[in-house]
Amino acid sequence: MRAIELHRDAGAYALGVLGAADTCRFEEHLAGCSACAVQVREFDVVVAHLAAYARRLPPGRCSPPGRWR
């Protein structure tokens, strides 16, 4: 994965929808990239809103991925 792709993966990482290998690569990148760290922290608000929305849906209506279950 190229560096530019890693920067683009911040949102997917925050949502927990990256595969295992991509998650590992992104976490290695994240350890040294303050810009991506900021982006991931900023996505925490989005993740929280999505989780709250998913909890209000009737059972079977949504299968939330990753961190926002």
Secondary structure, 3 states (H helix, E strand, C coil): CCHHHHHHCHHHHHHCCCCHHHHHHHHHHHCCCHHHHHHHHHHHHHHHHHHHHHHHCCCCCCCCCHHHC
